[in-house]
Amino acid sequence: MISRLRGTLLEKYPTRLVVETGGIGLEVLVPLSTSQGLGEAGGTVSLFTVLVVREDALTLYGFDSAEQKSLFQKLVGVSGVGPKTALGALSGSSVHALAEALRNQDLPVLTRLPGIGKKTAERMALELKDALVEFGVEPDGGEGNRQVDDALAALVSLGYPRAAALQAVRVAAGEQGKTPGVEALLRAALARLTGGKPGRGR
């Protein structure tokens, strides 16, 4: 299995690259955002990759982050969603925005993505809405989850990395109780991120 690829960018198109590595030019299909983020032909590129094996073809898909690759793998695991549809979805949205739309079962947003109709959007949202924690999106859990979302958004706006902020908020939420207030949750998470002692809500 080819999981990473590093080499010289020989050709660049909106959703297709040719990357030379070890004297071999490999065709790599990529989301539009990945292609746009790369430099011009002749430079060195590094991609996270997924090799999809079919009876009549071996197709290599490339991504600019481990998160994007992981969401692609989750999408192709949905019944009726193939690599082409998954690639189109990632071309039309950022990873976090797509994960949010799936969690919220936001069909108007999902059906605006290339190649996704209403039935496909419904299947994607149903099968993935509770499997998106790694993308900074918690399963919908009511009031407590909204408090977590608000605290997480505040930390990200302060400049903390989303992954670190999410971990701090999760731990703080467990310490604070079932439905912590946003302010108490934010104070406890900030204490963790700055090396202080997280306190319990009153």
N, C-alpha and C positions, 0 to 999 in steps of 0.2 A: 504493500500500500504506500502510495506517495502522499506524505502528509505535509511536507514543506518543500519549497522550491526557491532556489536562489540562482540567478544567472543574468545574462545580458539581454536586455529587451531589444529584439530585432524588429518586430512589427507591432504597431499599436492601432487598434480600432475601438469603437465605442464599447463593445462587449466581447472582444476577442484579442488575445495577445499571442505573439510567438516569442518564446523565451529560449535562448540558447544556454544549455548547461552540459558540460562534458562533451562538447562538440556536436550535440544533438539539439535541433530546434523543436521545442514542444509547443503545440497549440494549447492554449489555456483559455477557457471561457470564463468571463468575469462579470460581476455586476457593473453597471455604468459608473457608480461612485468609485469603485476600485480603479477602473481605467482612468477616470478623471484625476485621481490623486497621484498618478504616476508621472514621471518625467517623460522626456522625449526618447525616441529610439536611440539606442547606443549606451544608455545608462544601465546601472545594475538595479535589479528589482528583487524583492524578497516577498514571497506569497505563502499564505496558508492554503493548502490544497486538499481536494477530495477527488479521488479517482472513482468514477462510476463505471461499472462493468456491465455491459449488455452482451447479448449473444453476437451481435453484429458490430459492436464498437466498444472502444475504450475511450472515455471522455474525461478530460482533466478540467476541474473547476478551481478557480483561484479566488482568494479573498485577502483583503488588506488587514484583517484582524482575526484573532481566534474567536471573538464573539460572533462576527459575521459568518464565519465558517460553521460555528455551532448552530446558529439559527437556520442556516441553509439545511443542515442535516436534520434538524427537527421538522422543517417544512416538508422535505421529501419523504419523511416518515408518515405523513398524513395521507390517508387513503385518497387516491386520485390526484395527488400533487406530484408532478415529476420535476426533474431538475430544471427544465426550461421555465416552468411556472415559478419555481422557487427563485430562480435567478431574476426573473422579471419583477417579482415582489421586492427583492433586495435592491434592484435598480431604481425602484420608484419610491424608496423610503429609507431612512436611517434605521439601524438596528433597534435602537431604543423606541423610536416612534412606531415601528412595526410591532414590536413586542407589546407596547401599550395598547395599540389598536386590537391586537389579539386578546389581551387580557380583558379589555372592556367590551369585547364582541362588537366593535364599532364597524358594522357592515358598510356604511357609506364610505368610510376611509379605505377599507380593505378592497371594496369593489372598484375603487378608482385606480388600483394598481394594475399594471399591464398583465393581461391574460387571466384575471381572476373575476369570475362571475359570482352571483349571489350564493349558489349552492356550495361552490368551492370555499368561499369566504366563511360560510357557516360551519363547514367541516373543520377548517383550519382553527377557527376560534374555539369550537367545542373541544377539539382534541388537544389544543396547546395552551388554553387559558390558565391552567394550573401548573404549567411546566416552564415558567419563564423567569424564575427567581434569579438565575445567573445573569440576566440582562438588566437587573435593577428593577424588576417588576414583580411585585408580590401577588399571590393569588388573592382574589377579591374576598376580603374577610370582614366587610362592614366598617363600623366606626373606628375600631382599633387599627385597621389597615389604612384608613384615611389619615389617621394621626401619624402613622409611620411614613406615608407618602409625603405629608407636609413637612415633617422633620427632615426627611431625606432631601427634598427639594431645597430647603433652607441651607443645609450643609453644602450641597453642590453649588448653590449661589455664592457661598462664602469662599469657594475655590477648592474644596476638598474633593479628591478623586471619588467618583461614584462608588466604586467597589469598596473602598475603605469606609466611606460614609454609610453605605448600606450595612456593612458588617457591624459598625458601631451602633447604628440604630436598632438592628435586630437584637443585639445583646442588651442594650438599654431597655428595649421594650419588654424583654423577658424579666428584667429586674424590676421594672416599674409596675408591672401588673397587667391585667387583661386589657384595660382601656385607659392607658396613660394620657395625660394632657400633653399637648404638643410642646409647651414650654418646658415641662419637666423632662420630657423625652429628649428634647434638644439639648438641655443642660447636661444630662447624663451622657449623651453621645459625644458632645463636645469635650467633656472631661476625659473620655476614653481616647479621643483623637489627640488631645494635647498632653496626655500622660498623667492627668489627675485621677482622682478617685471618683467613679460614677456614684451619684447619690440616688436614693430611692425617692419616688414621688410621695407627697403628703396626702 
